[in-house]
Each structure stands twice: as C-alpha cells, then as structure tokens.
Amino acid sequence: QCRFIFPDNLLGISWVDSSWIPILNNGSVLDYFSERSNPFYDRTCNNEVVKMQRMTLDHLNQMVGVEYILLHAQEPILFIIRKQQRQSPTQVIPLADYYIIAGVIYQAPDLGSVINSRVLTAVHGIQSAFEEAMSYCRYHPSKGYWWHFKDQEEREKTKPKAKKKEEPSSIFQRQRVDALLLDLRQKFPPRFVQQKPGEKPVPVDQIKKEPEPAPEAVKPEEKETVKNAQQSAAAKGPPEKRMRLQ
C-alpha cells in the first residue's frame, strides 16, 4: 500500500505493507524495504544483484555502486535504513536515509529541506500577521491613522457594563470650592444679570434701583396735640400718696 501526498516529491510519500508488520525484525527489514511496490527502493542497486545471485549481504563490501544498509534498529517499532554510494570497501558516500515507524516507511528530509520548510512556515506566519493587521488599519486625511477592531466592539456590546459607584465629595472639598468661587466672584463680578428665568440677560449697569421709601411726614396738628399733652402732665405733678390704714 502506497500513499502519495506529493507525487513529485519523495519527502511527501509514505509506503506500508501490512502483511510484513508482524514479522519485522533486524533480519527481515531489508527484504521488506526491497519490495517492488516500494517507491523508495532502487532496483538497480547492489542489494538487488546480491538477492538475484542468492548471496549474503556481506558481499556488498566487495562491490561498487548504490546499496542499502540497516543503520539503526529498535525492535519492533523503529528501523533506519541508509542509501549510500560505495566507492571502495572502506569508502562510502551517504545519499539518503529512510526510517520505518510501525511498518510505515518515510524518507528523512535533508538539512536544506528542513531549513527551507521552517523559513517558509515563518514567512507565512509573518505575512498572515501583516495581512490581518492591515485589515484593521484605517486612514483619513483629517484624522490620520487609527485601528478599528470589530471583535473588540462586539465584545464591548455583549459585555455587561458595571456601574461605577460615585463617591460623594468631602466637606473639605465642598468648603474649599465654595471659598474659591466666592473669591472669583469678588474679583470678577458678573456683568450681566438674568432677572427672571427664561429672560434675556441684562447688563448690571442698566438695572434701575428702586428708590428707598421716605420717612412719613408728621402733620403739624398732631405735633401740637402731643406737645400740649406732655405740658399738662408736667403741670399736675406727681399723684398724691394715700394714707395707709392700719
């Protein structure tokens, strides 16, 4: 069974044969890897020549060309196979590595592919962040630039508004304010006065002051009557004292 993700790229291919999974071990893993349906296997390699001639894998050291060896094994879950170019019995050039996890074969990416993938992922994230930031940016010639977040407005609408408790002012604050207002009123007296609510304010200079009521004039006849009464009371003298009867 072969599953293709990217047909033109072997890094996106995985291959598995479920019938081999129960019997995978150090001795059978290369035979499993050399299945003809495996897209990672090169049929022109030295392993295929040794297999056709029914020789052991020890003869690979005496040959020159492409070969596959078991590099690491952790039965029964993990196996690593290396593809290499043999130039002499002691000199080889690694070409690719393949790892088998639970019977599924993958090609290990090279360093350039890993760096390229990480860079593309980072660039894609940065570009997405810039595009999202630009969608919230607004500009107007009179106002300039500002941010407009729709989600934040919806949250503020749905979020219940907590009523702020108003703290009353202290006596000191009220007295100080009244003293300051009185001082300002004395320094800058009002120039306009609104006599009645709803009327137009009138300058203070145009307001007519009501004349104070004059003291009532006493008639000359009443003056003479009061004077005669005072003179007669003075002529009679004090009232006589009566004798006290014992």
LINPE-V369865 format. One record per residue. N is the residue number from 1. OMEGA is omega in degrees with one decimal (none if undefined). Layout:
n=N omega=OMEGA
n=N omega=OMEGA
This chain:
n=1 omega=-177.8
n=2 omega=179.9
n=3 omega=-177.3
n=4 omega=173.4
n=5 omega=174.6
n=6 omega=-174.0
n=7 omega=-175.6
n=8 omega=-176.5
n=9 omega=-179.3
n=10 omega=178.3
n=11 omega=179.0
n=12 omega=-177.3
n=13 omega=170.9
n=14 omega=-177.6
n=15 omega=-179.2
n=16 omega=172.9
n=17 omega=-172.6
n=18 omega=-179.0
n=19 omega=-179.3
n=20 omega=-171.4
n=21 omega=-178.2
n=22 omega=-174.5
n=23 omega=-179.6
n=24 omega=175.0
n=25 omega=-177.3
n=26 omega=-177.2
n=27 omega=-174.9
n=28 omega=-173.7
n=29 omega=177.8
n=30 omega=175.2
n=31 omega=176.6
n=32 omega=-179.4
n=33 omega=-176.8
n=34 omega=175.1
n=35 omega=-175.7
n=36 omega=180.0
n=37 omega=179.3
n=38 omega=-177.6
n=39 omega=-179.5
n=40 omega=-173.1
n=41 omega=177.5
n=42 omega=-174.4
n=43 omega=176.8
n=44 omega=-175.9
n=45 omega=179.3
n=46 omega=178.6
n=47 omega=179.6
n=48 omega=177.6
n=49 omega=179.3
n=50 omega=-179.6
n=51 omega=-180.0
n=52 omega=180.0
n=53 omega=177.1
n=54 omega=176.8
n=55 omega=177.7
n=56 omega=-178.9
n=57 omega=178.1
n=58 omega=-179.6
n=59 omega=178.9
n=60 omega=-179.4
n=61 omega=-178.5
n=62 omega=-176.1
n=63 omega=177.8
n=64 omega=179.2
n=65 omega=-177.4
n=66 omega=178.2
n=67 omega=178.6
n=68 omega=179.0
n=69 omega=174.3
n=70 omega=-175.8
n=71 omega=-177.0
n=72 omega=180.0
n=73 omega=173.3
n=74 omega=-174.5
n=75 omega=-4.7
n=76 omega=-167.6
n=77 omega=-170.7
n=78 omega=173.8
n=79 omega=177.8
n=80 omega=-178.5
n=81 omega=-179.6
n=82 omega=172.6
n=83 omega=-174.8
n=84 omega=177.6
n=85 omega=-179.5
n=86 omega=178.9
n=87 omega=177.5
n=88 omega=178.6
n=89 omega=-178.0
n=90 omega=-175.0
n=91 omega=178.7
n=92 omega=177.2
n=93 omega=178.6
n=94 omega=179.7
n=95 omega=-178.6
n=96 omega=175.8
n=97 omega=178.5
n=98 omega=178.5
n=99 omega=-178.2
n=100 omega=179.2
n=101 omega=-179.7
n=102 omega=177.2
n=103 omega=-178.7
n=104 omega=-176.6
n=105 omega=176.1
n=106 omega=172.7
n=107 omega=178.5
n=108 omega=-179.5
n=109 omega=175.7
n=110 omega=-176.0
n=111 omega=179.3
n=112 omega=179.0
n=113 omega=178.8
n=114 omega=179.6
n=115 omega=179.5
n=116 omega=179.8
n=117 omega=179.9
n=118 omega=179.9
n=119 omega=178.7
n=120 omega=178.3
n=121 omega=179.6
n=122 omega=179.8
n=123 omega=178.7
n=124 omega=177.9
n=125 omega=179.7
n=126 omega=180.0
n=127 omega=177.3
n=128 omega=178.8
n=129 omega=178.3
n=130 omega=179.3
n=131 omega=178.6
n=132 omega=178.2
n=133 omega=179.2
n=134 omega=179.2
n=135 omega=179.1
n=136 omega=-176.8
n=137 omega=178.0
n=138 omega=-179.9
n=139 omega=173.7
n=140 omega=-177.3
n=141 omega=-177.8
n=142 omega=-176.5
n=143 omega=-174.5
n=144 omega=-178.4
n=145 omega=171.3
n=146 omega=-178.1
n=147 omega=-179.7
n=148 omega=-178.8
n=149 omega=179.7
n=150 omega=-178.5
n=151 omega=-179.0
n=152 omega=177.9
n=153 omega=179.0
n=154 omega=177.8
n=155 omega=179.9
n=156 omega=178.0
n=157 omega=-178.2
n=158 omega=-177.4
n=159 omega=179.6
n=160 omega=-178.3
n=161 omega=178.9
n=162 omega=-179.6
n=163 omega=178.8
n=164 omega=179.8
n=165 omega=-178.9
n=166 omega=179.5
n=167 omega=179.8
n=168 omega=179.0
n=169 omega=179.9
n=170 omega=179.1
n=171 omega=179.3
n=172 omega=179.8
n=173 omega=-178.3
n=174 omega=-179.9
n=175 omega=179.1
n=176 omega=179.2
n=177 omega=179.0
n=178 omega=179.0
n=179 omega=178.6
n=180 omega=178.7
n=181 omega=178.5
n=182 omega=178.4
n=183 omega=177.7
n=184 omega=179.1
n=185 omega=178.6
n=186 omega=179.7
n=187 omega=-177.9
n=188 omega=-178.8
n=189 omega=-178.7
n=190 omega=178.5
n=191 omega=179.9
n=192 omega=-179.3
n=193 omega=175.7
n=194 omega=-173.1
n=195 omega=179.9
n=196 omega=179.6
n=197 omega=-179.9
n=198 omega=-179.9
n=199 omega=179.8
n=200 omega=178.6
n=201 omega=-176.8
n=202 omega=176.3
n=203 omega=-177.3
n=204 omega=-177.3
n=205 omega=-176.0
n=206 omega=-179.5
n=207 omega=-180.0
n=208 omega=177.8
n=209 omega=179.9
n=210 omega=179.3
n=211 omega=-179.7
n=212 omega=-179.1
n=213 omega=179.8
n=214 omega=177.4
n=215 omega=-176.0
n=216 omega=179.5
n=217 omega=-179.4
n=218 omega=-178.4
n=219 omega=179.9
n=220 omega=-179.9
n=221 omega=-179.8
n=222 omega=177.2
n=223 omega=-180.0
n=224 omega=179.8
n=225 omega=179.7
n=226 omega=-179.1
n=227 omega=179.8
n=228 omega=-179.4
n=229 omega=178.4
n=230 omega=-179.3
n=231 omega=-179.8
n=232 omega=179.6
n=233 omega=178.7
n=234 omega=-178.6
n=235 omega=-178.5
n=236 omega=-179.0
n=237 omega=-178.0
n=238 omega=-179.1
n=239 omega=-178.5
n=240 omega=177.4
n=241 omega=178.0
n=242 omega=179.4
n=243 omega=-179.4
n=244 omega=178.4
n=245 omega=-179.1
n=246 omega=none
